[in-house]
């Protein structure tokens, strides 16, 4: 996964969080993770594991595929 992919994923997480109108801290609490970790995800600094992708998606109330919909080769466009 390139840095561009990490940034794309992080931007998608941020957009969904903002759509919900919740802070990073609130989303992190809902996902069971630390706010600084989530901030790193949103900035594209973290290579997120599958379990954390699932936690973030559940906390956002979206399917995990929704967080990957803008990736090249994705079928969920």
N, CA, C, O and CB atoms as a CASP TS submission, in Angstrom:
PFRMAT TS
TARGET T0000
AUTHOR 0000-0000-0000
METHOD Language model
MODEL 1
PARENT N/A
ATOM      1  N   UNK     1       0.853  -1.176   0.000  1.00  0.00           N
ATOM      2  CA  UNK     1       0.000   0.000   0.000  1.00  0.00           C
ATOM      3  C   UNK     1       0.892   1.229   0.000  1.00  0.00           C
ATOM      4  O   UNK     1       1.768   1.347   0.857  1.00  0.00           O
ATOM      5  CB  UNK     1      -0.967   0.003   1.223  1.00  0.00           C
ATOM      6  N   UNK     2       0.699   2.120  -0.909  1.00  0.00           N
ATOM      7  CA  UNK     2       1.521   3.323  -0.985  1.00  0.00           C
ATOM      8  C   UNK     2       0.997   4.390  -0.021  1.00  0.00           C
ATOM      9  O   UNK     2      -0.114   4.294   0.499  1.00  0.00           O
ATOM     10  CB  UNK     2       1.548   3.867  -2.426  1.00  0.00           C
ATOM     11  N   UNK     3       1.815   5.388   0.196  1.00  0.00           N
ATOM     12  CA  UNK     3       1.393   6.501   1.053  1.00  0.00           C
ATOM     13  C   UNK     3       0.125   7.142   0.507  1.00  0.00           C
ATOM     14  O   UNK     3      -0.746   7.550   1.276  1.00  0.00           O
ATOM     15  CB  UNK     3       2.513   7.554   1.169  1.00  0.00           C
ATOM     16  N   UNK     4       0.017   7.233  -0.812  1.00  0.00           N
ATOM     17  CA  UNK     4      -1.181   7.794  -1.418  1.00  0.00           C
ATOM     18  C   UNK     4      -2.417   6.987  -1.019  1.00  0.00           C
ATOM     19  O   UNK     4      -3.469   7.562  -0.739  1.00  0.00           O
ATOM     20  CB  UNK     4      -1.040   7.835  -2.945  1.00  0.00           C
ATOM     21  N   UNK     5      -2.294   5.675  -0.993  1.00  0.00           N
ATOM     22  CA  UNK     5      -3.418   4.830  -0.585  1.00  0.00           C
ATOM     23  C   UNK     5      -3.779   5.068   0.876  1.00  0.00           C
ATOM     24  O   UNK     5      -4.960   5.114   1.221  1.00  0.00           O
ATOM     25  CB  UNK     5      -3.086   3.352  -0.810  1.00  0.00           C
ATOM     26  N   UNK     6      -2.778   5.219   1.734  1.00  0.00           N
ATOM     27  CA  UNK     6      -3.040   5.482   3.148  1.00  0.00           C
ATOM     28  C   UNK     6      -3.750   6.817   3.313  1.00  0.00           C
ATOM     29  O   UNK     6      -4.674   6.941   4.117  1.00  0.00           O
ATOM     30  CB  UNK     6      -1.729   5.469   3.958  1.00  0.00           C
ATOM     31  N   UNK     7      -3.319   7.811   2.555  1.00  0.00           N
ATOM     32  CA  UNK     7      -3.963   9.120   2.624  1.00  0.00           C
ATOM     33  C   UNK     7      -5.390   9.067   2.090  1.00  0.00           C
ATOM     34  O   UNK     7      -6.284   9.711   2.639  1.00  0.00           O
ATOM     35  CB  UNK     7      -3.152  10.149   1.843  1.00  0.00           C
ATOM     36  N   UNK     8      -5.603   8.310   1.034  1.00  0.00           N
ATOM     37  CA  UNK     8      -6.945   8.168   0.460  1.00  0.00           C
ATOM     38  C   UNK     8      -7.886   7.518   1.475  1.00  0.00           C
ATOM     39  O   UNK     8      -9.014   7.972   1.669  1.00  0.00           O
ATOM     40  CB  UNK     8      -6.896   7.331  -0.845  1.00  0.00           C
ATOM     41  N   UNK     9      -7.412   6.453   2.116  1.00  0.00           N
ATOM     42  CA  UNK     9      -8.233   5.789   3.131  1.00  0.00           C
ATOM     43  C   UNK     9      -8.531   6.752   4.278  1.00  0.00           C
ATOM     44  O   UNK     9      -9.675   6.860   4.721  1.00  0.00           O
ATOM     45  CB  UNK     9      -7.524   4.517   3.664  1.00  0.00           C
ATOM     46  N   UNK    10      -7.503   7.451   4.758  1.00  0.00           N
ATOM     47  CA  UNK    10      -7.686   8.400   5.856  1.00  0.00           C
ATOM     48  C   UNK    10      -8.661   9.508   5.518  1.00  0.00           C
ATOM     49  O   UNK    10      -9.467   9.913   6.355  1.00  0.00           O
ATOM     50  CB  UNK    10      -6.367   8.999   6.242  1.00  0.00           C
ATOM     51  N   UNK    11      -8.588   9.999   4.288  1.00  0.00           N
ATOM     52  CA  UNK    11      -9.521  11.044   3.854  1.00  0.00           C
ATOM     53  C   UNK    11     -10.949  10.536   3.848  1.00  0.00           C
ATOM     54  O   UNK    11     -11.880  11.264   4.193  1.00  0.00           O
ATOM     55  CB  UNK    11      -9.147  11.555   2.464  1.00  0.00           C
ATOM     56  N   UNK    12     -11.118   9.279   3.452  1.00  0.00           N
ATOM     57  CA  UNK    12     -12.459   8.679   3.428  1.00  0.00           C
ATOM     58  C   UNK    12     -13.008   8.547   4.845  1.00  0.00           C
ATOM     59  O   UNK    12     -14.179   8.833   5.094  1.00  0.00           O
ATOM     60  CB  UNK    12     -12.427   7.294   2.736  1.00  0.00           C
ATOM     61  N   UNK    13     -12.150   8.109   5.777  1.00  0.00           N
ATOM     62  CA  UNK    13     -12.566   8.012   7.185  1.00  0.00           C
ATOM     63  C   UNK    13     -12.963   9.387   7.698  1.00  0.00           C
ATOM     64  O   UNK    13     -14.009   9.535   8.329  1.00  0.00           O
ATOM     65  CB  UNK    13     -11.432   7.414   8.063  1.00  0.00           C
ATOM     66  N   UNK    14     -12.134  10.396   7.431  1.00  0.00           N
ATOM     67  CA  UNK    14     -12.434  11.753   7.889  1.00  0.00           C
ATOM     68  C   UNK    14     -13.757  12.256   7.300  1.00  0.00           C
ATOM     69  O   UNK    14     -14.566  12.849   8.014  1.00  0.00           O
ATOM     70  CB  UNK    14     -11.288  12.709   7.508  1.00  0.00           C
ATOM     71  N   UNK    15     -13.979  12.022   6.013  1.00  0.00           N
ATOM     72  CA  UNK    15     -15.218  12.479   5.376  1.00  0.00           C
ATOM     73  C   UNK    15     -16.441  11.833   6.015  1.00  0.00           C
ATOM     74  O   UNK    15     -17.448  12.500   6.254  1.00  0.00           O
ATOM     75  CB  UNK    15     -15.190  12.172   3.876  1.00  0.00           C
ATOM     76  N   UNK    16     -16.353  10.547   6.288  1.00  0.00           N
ATOM     77  CA  UNK    16     -17.483   9.850   6.932  1.00  0.00           C
ATOM     78  C   UNK    16     -17.691  10.358   8.357  1.00  0.00           C
ATOM     79  O   UNK    16     -18.827  10.516   8.806  1.00  0.00           O
ATOM     80  CB  UNK    16     -17.242   8.318   6.947  1.00  0.00           C
ATOM     81  N   UNK    17     -16.597  10.613   9.062  1.00  0.00           N
ATOM     82  CA  UNK    17     -16.706  11.132  10.434  1.00  0.00           C
ATOM     83  C   UNK    17     -17.359  12.508  10.429  1.00  0.00           C
ATOM     84  O   UNK    17     -18.238  12.794  11.243  1.00  0.00           O
ATOM     85  CB  UNK    17     -15.312  11.204  11.106  1.00  0.00           C
ATOM     86  N   UNK    18     -16.922  13.353   9.507  1.00  0.00           N
ATOM     87  CA  UNK    18     -17.505  14.693   9.418  1.00  0.00           C
ATOM     88  C   UNK    18     -18.965  14.632   8.997  1.00  0.00           C
ATOM     89  O   UNK    18     -19.776  15.441   9.446  1.00  0.00           O
ATOM     90  CB  UNK    18     -16.714  15.554   8.436  1.00  0.00           C
ATOM     91  N   UNK    19     -19.303  13.678   8.136  1.00  0.00           N
ATOM     92  CA  UNK    19     -20.700  13.502   7.728  1.00  0.00           C
ATOM     93  C   UNK    19     -21.570  13.200   8.948  1.00  0.00           C
ATOM     94  O   UNK    19     -22.707  13.661   9.039  1.00  0.00           O
ATOM     95  CB  UNK    19     -20.826  12.366   6.679  1.00  0.00           C
ATOM     96  N   UNK    20     -21.023  12.419   9.886  1.00  0.00           N
ATOM     97  CA  UNK    20     -21.753  12.095  11.113  1.00  0.00           C
ATOM     98  C   UNK    20     -21.777  13.254  12.105  1.00  0.00           C
ATOM     99  O   UNK    20     -22.614  13.296  13.007  1.00  0.00           O
ATOM    100  CB  UNK    20     -21.138  10.880  11.770  1.00  0.00           C
ATOM    101  N   UNK    21     -20.847  14.194  11.926  1.00  0.00           N
ATOM    102  CA  UNK    21     -20.769  15.330  12.835  1.00  0.00           C
ATOM    103  C   UNK    21     -20.169  14.980  14.183  1.00  0.00           C
ATOM    104  O   UNK    21     -20.565  15.545  15.203  1.00  0.00           O
ATOM    105  CB  UNK    21     -22.128  15.910  13.035  1.00  0.00           C
ATOM    106  N   UNK    22     -19.216  14.052  14.204  1.00  0.00           N
ATOM    107  CA  UNK    22     -18.573  13.673  15.464  1.00  0.00           C
ATOM    108  C   UNK    22     -17.087  14.029  15.418  1.00  0.00           C
ATOM    109  O   UNK    22     -16.481  14.114  14.350  1.00  0.00           O
ATOM    110  CB  UNK    22     -18.760  12.157  15.744  1.00  0.00           C
ATOM    111  N   UNK    23     -16.530  14.230  16.588  1.00  0.00           N
ATOM    112  CA  UNK    23     -15.109  14.547  16.701  1.00  0.00           C
ATOM    113  C   UNK    23     -14.269  13.285  16.552  1.00  0.00           C
ATOM    114  O   UNK    23     -14.785  12.169  16.606  1.00  0.00           O
ATOM    115  CB  UNK    23     -14.812  15.231  18.046  1.00  0.00           C
ATOM    116  N   UNK    24     -12.972  13.478  16.366  1.00  0.00           N
ATOM    117  CA  UNK    24     -12.059  12.332  16.345  1.00  0.00           C
ATOM    118  C   UNK    24     -12.154  11.574  17.663  1.00  0.00           C
ATOM    119  O   UNK    24     -12.158  10.344  17.684  1.00  0.00           O
ATOM    120  CB  UNK    24     -10.600  12.791  16.087  1.00  0.00           C
ATOM    121  N   UNK    25     -12.229  12.305  18.740  1.00  0.00           N
ATOM    122  CA  UNK    25     -12.299  11.665  20.062  1.00  0.00           C
ATOM    123  C   UNK    25     -13.548  10.796  20.188  1.00  0.00           C
ATOM    124  O   UNK    25     -13.473   9.673  20.689  1.00  0.00           O
ATOM    125  CB  UNK    25     -12.286  12.729  21.176  1.00  0.00           C
ATOM    126  N   UNK    26     -14.682  11.300  19.743  1.00  0.00           N
ATOM    127  CA  UNK    26     -15.928  10.533  19.805  1.00  0.00           C
ATOM    128  C   UNK    26     -15.851   9.280  18.945  1.00  0.00           C
ATOM    129  O   UNK    26     -16.233   8.195  19.384  1.00  0.00           O
ATOM    130  CB  UNK    26     -17.107  11.396  19.362  1.00  0.00           C
ATOM    131  N   UNK    27     -15.360   9.429  17.724  1.00  0.00           N
ATOM    132  CA  UNK    27     -15.245   8.267  16.847  1.00  0.00           C
ATOM    133  C   UNK    27     -14.264   7.250  17.429  1.00  0.00           C
ATOM    134  O   UNK    27     -14.526   6.047  17.400  1.00  0.00           O
ATOM    135  CB  UNK    27     -14.795   8.697  15.438  1.00  0.00           C
ATOM    136  N   UNK    28     -13.149   7.725  17.950  1.00  0.00           N
ATOM    137  CA  UNK    28     -12.172   6.824  18.562  1.00  0.00           C
ATOM    138  C   UNK    28     -12.803   6.059  19.721  1.00  0.00           C
ATOM    139  O   UNK    28     -12.585   4.855  19.857  1.00  0.00           O
ATOM    140  CB  UNK    28     -10.940   7.611  19.049  1.00  0.00           C
ATOM    141  N   UNK    29     -13.574   6.739  20.550  1.00  0.00           N
ATOM    142  CA  UNK    29     -14.266   6.067  21.653  1.00  0.00           C
ATOM    143  C   UNK    29     -15.217   4.997  21.132  1.00  0.00           C
ATOM    144  O   UNK    29     -15.244   3.878  21.645  1.00  0.00           O
ATOM    145  CB  UNK    29     -15.037   7.085  22.504  1.00  0.00           C
ATOM    146  N   UNK    30     -15.990   5.340  20.118  1.00  0.00           N
ATOM    147  CA  UNK    30     -16.930   4.382  19.538  1.00  0.00           C
ATOM    148  C   UNK    30     -16.217   3.164  18.952  1.00  0.00           C
ATOM    149  O   UNK    30     -16.736   2.049  18.995  1.00  0.00           O
ATOM    150  CB  UNK    30     -17.764   5.057  18.460  1.00  0.00           C
ATOM    151  N   UNK    31     -15.017   3.393  18.403  1.00  0.00           N
ATOM    152  CA  UNK    31     -14.255   2.314  17.761  1.00  0.00           C
ATOM    153  C   UNK    31     -13.358   1.563  18.744  1.00  0.00           C
ATOM    154  O   UNK    31     -12.773   0.538  18.394  1.00  0.00           O
ATOM    155  CB  UNK    31     -13.408   2.878  16.636  1.00  0.00           C
ATOM    156  N   UNK    32     -13.252   2.068  19.964  1.00  0.00           N
ATOM    157  CA  UNK    32     -12.410   1.411  20.959  1.00  0.00           C
ATOM    158  C   UNK    32     -10.923   1.604  20.706  1.00  0.00           C
ATOM    159  O   UNK    32     -10.124   0.693  20.922  1.00  0.00           O
ATOM    160  CB  UNK    32     -12.721  -0.053  20.995  1.00  0.00           C
ATOM    161  N   UNK    33     -10.558   2.791  20.247  1.00  0.00           N
ATOM    162  CA  UNK    33      -9.146   3.076  19.998  1.00  0.00           C
ATOM    163  C   UNK    33      -8.810   4.474  20.507  1.00  0.00           C
ATOM    164  O   UNK    33      -9.701   5.253  20.843  1.00  0.00           O
ATOM    165  CB  UNK    33      -8.815   2.951  18.487  1.00  0.00           C
ATOM    166  N   UNK    34      -7.527   4.779  20.559  1.00  0.00           N
ATOM    167  CA  UNK    34      -7.083   6.075  21.052  1.00  0.00           C
ATOM    168  C   UNK    34      -7.238   7.141  19.977  1.00  0.00           C
ATOM    169  O   UNK    34      -7.070   6.862  18.789  1.00  0.00           O
ATOM    170  CB  UNK    34      -5.629   6.002  21.522  1.00  0.00           C
ATOM    171  N   UNK    35      -7.555   8.348  20.390  1.00  0.00           N
ATOM    172  CA  UNK    35      -7.767   9.452  19.462  1.00  0.00           C
ATOM    173  C   UNK    35      -6.529   9.745  18.622  1.00  0.00           C
ATOM    174  O   UNK    35      -6.651  10.066  17.439  1.00  0.00           O
ATOM    175  CB  UNK    35      -8.174  10.693  20.221  1.00  0.00           C
ATOM    176  N   UNK    36      -5.353   9.642  19.206  1.00  0.00           N
ATOM    177  CA  UNK    36      -4.144   9.935  18.434  1.00  0.00           C
ATOM    178  C   UNK    36      -3.914   8.890  17.339  1.00  0.00           C
ATOM    179  O   UNK    36      -3.383   9.212  16.276  1.00  0.00           O
ATOM    180  CB  UNK    36      -2.925   9.999  19.363  1.00  0.00           C
ATOM    181  N   UNK    37      -4.313   7.640  17.597  1.00  0.00           N
ATOM    182  CA  UNK    37      -4.213   6.605  16.573  1.00  0.00           C
ATOM    183  C   UNK    37      -5.152   6.941  15.419  1.00  0.00           C
ATOM    184  O   UNK    37      -4.757   6.889  14.255  1.00  0.00           O
ATOM    185  CB  UNK    37      -4.544   5.208  17.162  1.00  0.00           C
ATOM    186  N   UNK    38      -6.391   7.284  15.745  1.00  0.00           N
ATOM    187  CA  UNK    38      -7.364   7.636  14.709  1.00  0.00           C
ATOM    188  C   UNK    38      -6.903   8.860  13.925  1.00  0.00           C
ATOM    189  O   UNK    38      -7.080   8.916  12.708  1.00  0.00           O
ATOM    190  CB  UNK    38      -8.743   7.896  15.334  1.00  0.00           C
ATOM    191  N   UNK    39      -6.316   9.839  14.605  1.00  0.00           N
ATOM    192  CA  UNK    39      -5.782  11.010  13.914  1.00  0.00           C
ATOM    193  C   UNK    39      -4.699  10.610  12.919  1.00  0.00           C
ATOM    194  O   UNK    39      -4.636  11.151  11.815  1.00  0.00           O
ATOM    195  CB  UNK    39      -5.223  12.018  14.922  1.00  0.00           C
ATOM    196  N   UNK    40      -3.856   9.672  13.304  1.00  0.00           N
ATOM    197  CA  UNK    40      -2.825   9.168  12.403  1.00  0.00           C
ATOM    198  C   UNK    40      -3.415   8.456  11.200  1.00  0.00           C
ATOM    199  O   UNK    40      -2.885   8.545  10.092  1.00  0.00           O
ATOM    200  CB  UNK    40      -1.900   8.232  13.143  1.00  0.00           C
ATOM    201  N   UNK    41      -4.521   7.747  11.422  1.00  0.00           N
ATOM    202  CA  UNK    41      -5.217   7.085  10.313  1.00  0.00           C
ATOM    203  C   UNK    41      -5.733   8.146   9.347  1.00  0.00           C
ATOM    204  O   UNK    41      -5.530   8.039   8.138  1.00  0.00           O
ATOM    205  CB  UNK    41      -6.391   6.193  10.834  1.00  0.00           C
ATOM    206  N   UNK    42      -6.391   9.156   9.868  1.00  0.00           N
ATOM    207  CA  UNK    42      -6.969  10.194   9.016  1.00  0.00           C
ATOM    208  C   UNK    42      -5.900  10.968   8.244  1.00  0.00           C
ATOM    209  O   UNK    42      -6.154  11.429   7.132  1.00  0.00           O
ATOM    210  CB  UNK    42      -7.794  11.157   9.856  1.00  0.00           C
ATOM    211  N   UNK    43      -4.723  11.113   8.816  1.00  0.00           N
ATOM    212  CA  UNK    43      -3.631  11.824   8.126  1.00  0.00           C
ATOM    213  C   UNK    43      -2.852  10.915   7.180  1.00  0.00           C
ATOM    214  O   UNK    43      -1.951  11.383   6.484  1.00  0.00           O
ATOM    215  CB  UNK    43      -2.674  12.430   9.147  1.00  0.00           C
ATOM    216  N   UNK    44      -3.181   9.631   7.141  1.00  0.00           N
ATOM    217  CA  UNK    44      -2.489   8.699   6.263  1.00  0.00           C
ATOM    218  C   UNK    44      -1.136   8.274   6.791  1.00  0.00           C
ATOM    219  O   UNK    44      -0.259   7.885   6.019  1.00  0.00           O
ATOM    220  CB  UNK    44      -2.324   9.304   4.916  1.00  0.00           C
ATOM    221  N   UNK    45      -0.962   8.345   8.096  1.00  0.00           N
ATOM    222  CA  UNK    45       0.306   7.979   8.728  1.00  0.00           C
ATOM    223  C   UNK    45       0.315   6.544   9.248  1.00  0.00           C
ATOM    224  O   UNK    45       1.369   6.025   9.612  1.00  0.00           O
ATOM    225  CB  UNK    45       0.604   8.927   9.862  1.00  0.00           C
ATOM    226  N   UNK    46      -0.832   5.912   9.284  1.00  0.00           N
ATOM    227  CA  UNK    46      -0.957   4.560   9.840  1.00  0.00           C
ATOM    228  C   UNK    46      -1.395   3.578   8.772  1.00  0.00           C
ATOM    229  O   UNK    46      -2.300   3.858   7.986  1.00  0.00           O
ATOM    230  CB  UNK    46      -1.951   4.543  11.008  1.00  0.00           C
ATOM    231  N   UNK    47      -0.748   2.427   8.751  1.00  0.00           N
ATOM    232  CA  UNK    47      -1.167   1.326   7.887  1.00  0.00           C
ATOM    233  C   UNK    47      -2.111   0.471   8.733  1.00  0.00           C
ATOM    234  O   UNK    47      -1.664  -0.341   9.542  1.00  0.00           O
ATOM    235  CB  UNK    47       0.078   0.481   7.336  1.00  0.00           C
ATOM    236  N   UNK    48      -3.391   0.655   8.544  1.00  0.00           N
ATOM    237  CA  UNK    48      -4.417   0.095   9.412  1.00  0.00           C
ATOM    238  C   UNK    48      -4.626  -1.385   9.135  1.00  0.00           C
ATOM    239  O   UNK    48      -4.754  -1.800   7.983  1.00  0.00           O
ATOM    240  CB  UNK    48      -5.725   0.849   9.238  1.00  0.00           C
ATOM    241  N   UNK    49      -4.660  -2.172  10.192  1.00  0.00           N
ATOM    242  CA  UNK    49      -4.958  -3.593  10.064  1.00  0.00           C
ATOM    243  C   UNK    49      -6.446  -3.837   9.863  1.00  0.00           C
ATOM    244  O   UNK    49      -7.270  -2.957  10.113  1.00  0.00           O
ATOM    245  CB  UNK    49      -4.471  -4.345  11.290  1.00  0.00           C
ATOM    246  N   UNK    50      -6.778  -5.027   9.415  1.00  0.00           N
ATOM    247  CA  UNK    50      -8.163  -5.377   9.100  1.00  0.00           C
ATOM    248  C   UNK    50      -9.101  -5.184  10.292  1.00  0.00           C
ATOM    249  O   UNK    50     -10.192  -4.638  10.130  1.00  0.00           O
ATOM    250  CB  UNK    50      -8.235  -6.815   8.623  1.00  0.00           C
ATOM    251  N   UNK    51      -8.701  -5.617  11.467  1.00  0.00           N
ATOM    252  CA  UNK    51      -9.582  -5.482  12.631  1.00  0.00           C
ATOM    253  C   UNK    51      -9.890  -4.020  12.930  1.00  0.00           C
ATOM    254  O   UNK    51     -11.007  -3.690  13.326  1.00  0.00           O
ATOM    255  CB  UNK    51      -8.948  -6.140  13.858  1.00  0.00           C
ATOM    256  N   UNK    52      -8.912  -3.149  12.744  1.00  0.00           N
ATOM    257  CA  UNK    52      -9.169  -1.735  12.976  1.00  0.00           C
ATOM    258  C   UNK    52     -10.012  -1.118  11.868  1.00  0.00           C
ATOM    259  O   UNK    52     -10.795  -0.207  12.134  1.00  0.00           O
ATOM    260  CB  UNK    52      -7.863  -0.985  13.106  1.00  0.00           C
ATOM    261  N   UNK    53      -9.873  -1.588  10.642  1.00  0.00           N
ATOM    262  CA  UNK    53     -10.770  -1.140   9.565  1.00  0.00           C
ATOM    263  C   UNK    53     -12.207  -1.506   9.937  1.00  0.00           C
ATOM    264  O   UNK    53     -13.119  -0.692   9.787  1.00  0.00           O
ATOM    265  CB  UNK    53     -10.369  -1.785   8.186  1.00  0.00           C
ATOM    266  N   UNK    54     -12.401  -2.716  10.416  1.00  0.00           N
ATOM    267  CA  UNK    54     -13.740  -3.157  10.810  1.00  0.00           C
ATOM    268  C   UNK    54     -14.276  -2.331  11.975  1.00  0.00           C
ATOM    269  O   UNK    54     -15.448  -1.953  11.977  1.00  0.00           O
ATOM    270  CB  UNK    54     -13.722  -4.640  11.187  1.00  0.00           C
ATOM    271  N   UNK    55     -13.439  -2.050  12.957  1.00  0.00           N
ATOM    272  CA  UNK    55     -13.860  -1.227  14.108  1.00  0.00           C
ATOM    273  C   UNK    55     -14.270   0.172  13.667  1.00  0.00           C
ATOM    274  O   UNK    55     -15.294   0.697  14.104  1.00  0.00           O
ATOM    275  CB  UNK    55     -12.729  -1.134  15.147  1.00  0.00           C
ATOM    276  N   UNK    56     -13.464   0.765  12.802  1.00  0.00           N
ATOM    277  CA  UNK    56     -13.763   2.119  12.318  1.00  0.00           C
ATOM    278  C   UNK    56     -15.054   2.117  11.514  1.00  0.00           C
ATOM    279  O   UNK    56     -15.904   2.987  11.704  1.00  0.00           O
ATOM    280  CB  UNK    56     -12.601   2.665  11.459  1.00  0.00           C
ATOM    281  N   UNK    57     -15.207   1.154  10.624  1.00  0.00           N
ATOM    282  CA  UNK    57     -16.429   1.083   9.809  1.00  0.00           C
ATOM    283  C   UNK    57     -17.665   0.919  10.689  1.00  0.00           C
ATOM    284  O   UNK    57     -18.669   1.598  10.477  1.00  0.00           O
ATOM    285  CB  UNK    57     -16.340  -0.083   8.806  1.00  0.00           C
ATOM    286  N   UNK    58     -17.599   0.029  11.668  1.00  0.00           N
ATOM    287  CA  UNK    58     -18.748  -0.168  12.563  1.00  0.00           C
ATOM    288  C   UNK    58     -19.063   1.106  13.333  1.00  0.00           C
ATOM    289  O   UNK    58     -20.228   1.473  13.492  1.00  0.00           O
ATOM    290  CB  UNK    58     -18.478  -1.319  13.545  1.00  0.00           C
ATOM    291  N   UNK    59     -18.017   1.781  13.810  1.00  0.00           N
ATOM    292  CA  UNK    59     -18.224   3.014  14.567  1.00  0.00           C
ATOM    293  C   UNK    59     -18.839   4.110  13.693  1.00  0.00           C
ATOM    294  O   UNK    59     -19.572   4.967  14.186  1.00  0.00           O
ATOM    295  CB  UNK    59     -16.898   3.499  15.160  1.00  0.00           C
ATOM    296  N   UNK    60     -18.538   4.074  12.405  1.00  0.00           N
ATOM    297  CA  UNK    60     -19.113   5.046  11.467  1.00  0.00           C
ATOM    298  C   UNK    60     -20.491   4.618  10.970  1.00  0.00           C
ATOM    299  O   UNK    60     -21.231   5.425  10.407  1.00  0.00           O
ATOM    300  CB  UNK    60     -18.178   5.241  10.279  1.00  0.00           C
ATOM    301  N   UNK    61     -20.831   3.355  11.176  1.00  0.00           N
ATOM    302  CA  UNK    61     -22.119   2.848  10.695  1.00  0.00           C
ATOM    303  C   UNK    61     -22.130   2.607   9.197  1.00  0.00           C
ATOM    304  O   UNK    61     -23.172   2.732   8.554  1.00  0.00           O
ATOM    305  CB  UNK    61     -23.219   3.810  11.054  1.00  0.00           C
ATOM    306  N   UNK    62     -20.964   2.258   8.630  1.00  0.00           N
ATOM    307  CA  UNK    62     -20.869   1.986   7.197  1.00  0.00           C
ATOM    308  C   UNK    62     -20.243   0.616   6.987  1.00  0.00           C
ATOM    309  O   UNK    62     -19.604   0.068   7.884  1.00  0.00           O
ATOM    310  CB  UNK    62     -20.041   3.082   6.474  1.00  0.00           C
ATOM    311  N   UNK    63     -20.433   0.074   5.804  1.00  0.00           N
ATOM    312  CA  UNK    63     -19.761  -1.173   5.434  1.00  0.00           C
ATOM    313  C   UNK    63     -18.277  -0.875   5.231  1.00  0.00           C
ATOM    314  O   UNK    63     -17.931   0.206   4.755  1.00  0.00           O
ATOM    315  CB  UNK    63     -20.393  -1.802   4.140  1.00  0.00           C
ATOM    316  N   UNK    64     -17.401  -1.806   5.578  1.00  0.00           N
ATOM    317  CA  UNK    64     -15.967  -1.579   5.345  1.00  0.00           C
ATOM    318  C   UNK    64     -15.666  -1.202   3.895  1.00  0.00           C
ATOM    319  O   UNK    64     -14.773  -0.393   3.643  1.00  0.00           O
ATOM    320  CB  UNK    64     -15.174  -2.824   5.722  1.00  0.00           C
ATOM    321  N   UNK    65     -16.389  -1.770   2.955  1.00  0.00           N
ATOM    322  CA  UNK    65     -16.174  -1.456   1.536  1.00  0.00           C
ATOM    323  C   UNK    65     -16.393   0.023   1.246  1.00  0.00           C
ATOM    324  O   UNK    65     -15.780   0.563   0.326  1.00  0.00           O
ATOM    325  CB  UNK    65     -17.104  -2.296   0.661  1.00  0.00           C
ATOM    326  N   UNK    66     -17.246   0.684   2.005  1.00  0.00           N
ATOM    327  CA  UNK    66     -17.502   2.105   1.788  1.00  0.00           C
ATOM    328  C   UNK    66     -16.247   2.939   2.031  1.00  0.00           C
ATOM    329  O   UNK    66     -16.090   4.012   1.449  1.00  0.00           O
ATOM    330  CB  UNK    66     -18.633   2.584   2.698  1.00  0.00           C
ATOM    331  N   UNK    67     -15.357   2.448   2.888  1.00  0.00           N
ATOM    332  CA  UNK    67     -14.125   3.174   3.176  1.00  0.00           C
ATOM    333  C   UNK    67     -13.076   2.950   2.092  1.00  0.00           C
ATOM    334  O   UNK    67     -12.056   3.640   2.061  1.00  0.00           O
ATOM    335  CB  UNK    67     -13.572   2.752   4.530  1.00  0.00           C
ATOM    336  N   UNK    68     -13.321   1.994   1.207  1.00  0.00           N
ATOM    337  CA  UNK    68     -12.378   1.658   0.147  1.00  0.00           C
ATOM    338  C   UNK    68     -12.928   1.965  -1.241  1.00  0.00           C
ATOM    339  O   UNK    68     -12.327   1.570  -2.241  1.00  0.00           O
ATOM    340  CB  UNK    68     -12.005   0.199   0.233  1.00  0.00           C
ATOM    341  N   UNK    69     -14.042   2.650  -1.318  1.00  0.00           N
ATOM    342  CA  UNK    69     -14.740   2.794  -2.587  1.00  0.00           C
ATOM    343  C   UNK    69     -14.017   3.635  -3.633  1.00  0.00           C
ATOM    344  O   UNK    69     -14.328   3.511  -4.818  1.00  0.00           O
ATOM    345  CB  UNK    69     -16.062   3.383  -2.339  1.00  0.00           C
ATOM    346  N   UNK    70     -13.081   4.472  -3.255  1.00  0.00           N
ATOM    347  CA  UNK    70     -12.403   5.339  -4.215  1.00  0.00           C
ATOM    348  C   UNK    70     -11.052   4.792  -4.673  1.00  0.00           C
ATOM    349  O   UNK    70     -10.281   5.505  -5.315  1.00  0.00           O
ATOM    350  CB  UNK    70     -12.212   6.704  -3.614  1.00  0.00           C
ATOM    351  N   UNK    71     -10.766   3.546  -4.350  1.00  0.00           N
ATOM    352  CA  UNK    71      -9.476   2.968  -4.712  1.00  0.00           C
ATOM    353  C   UNK    71      -9.506   2.415  -6.131  1.00  0.00           C
ATOM    354  O   UNK    71     -10.518   1.868  -6.566  1.00  0.00           O
ATOM    355  CB  UNK    71      -9.088   1.866  -3.725  1.00  0.00           C
ATOM    356  N   UNK    72      -8.387   2.560  -6.856  1.00  0.00           N
ATOM    357  CA  UNK    72      -8.319   1.994  -8.211  1.00  0.00           C
ATOM    358  C   UNK    72      -8.604   0.486  -8.184  1.00  0.00           C
ATOM    359  O   UNK    72      -8.098  -0.230  -7.320  1.00  0.00           O
ATOM    360  CB  UNK    72      -6.927   2.264  -8.842  1.00  0.00           C
ATOM    361  N   UNK    73      -9.401   0.022  -9.118  1.00  0.00           N
ATOM    362  CA  UNK    73      -9.742  -1.392  -9.192  1.00  0.00           C
ATOM    363  C   UNK    73     -10.872  -1.784  -8.278  1.00  0.00           C
ATOM    364  O   UNK    73     -11.272  -2.948  -8.268  1.00  0.00           O
ATOM    365  CB  UNK    73      -8.556  -2.212  -8.876  1.00  0.00           C
ATOM    366  N   UNK    74     -11.403  -0.849  -7.507  1.00  0.00           N
ATOM    367  CA  UNK    74     -12.497  -1.131  -6.588  1.00  0.00           C
ATOM    368  C   UNK    74     -13.791  -1.325  -7.369  1.00  0.00           C
ATOM    369  O   UNK    74     -14.051  -0.616  -8.341  1.00  0.00           O
ATOM    370  CB  UNK    74     -12.650   0.006  -5.555  1.00  0.00           C
ATOM    371  N   UNK    75     -14.580  -2.266  -6.948  1.00  0.00           N
ATOM    372  CA  UNK    75     -15.871  -2.520  -7.615  1.00  0.00           C
ATOM    373  C   UNK    75     -17.010  -1.770  -6.958  1.00  0.00           C
ATOM    374  O   UNK    75     -18.152  -1.869  -7.407  1.00  0.00           O
ATOM    375  CB  UNK    75     -16.183  -4.006  -7.615  1.00  0.00           C
ATOM    376  N   UNK    76     -16.726  -1.018  -5.899  1.00  0.00           N
ATOM    377  CA  UNK    76     -17.778  -0.314  -5.171  1.00  0.00           C
ATOM    378  C   UNK    76     -17.849   1.152  -5.542  1.00  0.00           C
ATOM    379  O   UNK    76     -18.357   1.957  -4.761  1.00  0.00           O
ATOM    380  CB  UNK    76     -17.564  -0.449  -3.686  1.00  0.00           C
ATOM    381  N   UNK    77     -17.358   1.517  -6.702  1.00  0.00           N
ATOM    382  CA  UNK    77     -17.373   2.925  -7.121  1.00  0.00           C
ATOM    383  C   UNK    77     -18.746   3.431  -7.358  1.00  0.00           C
ATOM    384  O   UNK    77     -18.922   4.596  -7.714  1.00  0.00           O
ATOM    385  CB  UNK    77     -16.568   3.119  -8.352  1.00  0.00           C
TER
END
